[in-house]
Amino acid sequence: MIDLPSHKLEGIPLPVTDDDIIARFKESDAWGLYTSVDLKNCNPETIRNPEKIRRFIVELCDLIDMKRFGEPQIIHFGPNERVAGYSMTQLIETSLVSGHFANETNAAYLDIFSCKEYAPGVMAEFCRQYFEAESMTTHVSLRE
């Protein structure tokens, strides 16, 4: 079991584990599981490299056992330096993985939504390690 003291999950007291979240997902007959992962002070070389972002998407989907649907979209844009960076989306058979990488702050903002359960703590820690983030905040919600 992975203890997730930094997780916030509405209706479940902390600390909470991935097993607790998955059990609640199944018991409540929730329609989907949503996790936001905010990463600060990431490796700038990784968040500015579209091929590394593409590899991240493939490895993440494999880790949480989600079938990718089509190719990921990875596009660099932003009207000013504060928001400039790559944004990505990957359709998955059960919903969507998306994110934005902010060049100015070396931050990553990731969203994983699926109507199939997955281990949000394992997934979030993979994201933190992949982008070599100094800090991470996660929020988990059940969509009903």
Buried (B, 14 or more C-beta within 10 A) or exposed (E): EBEBEBBBBEEBEEEBBBEBBBEBBEEEEBEBBBBBBBBBBBBEEBBBBBEBBBEBBEEBBEBBEBEBEEEBEBEEEBEEEEBBBBBBBBBBEBBBBBBBBBBEEBBBBBBBBBBBBBBBBEBBBBBBEBBBBEEBEBBBBBEE
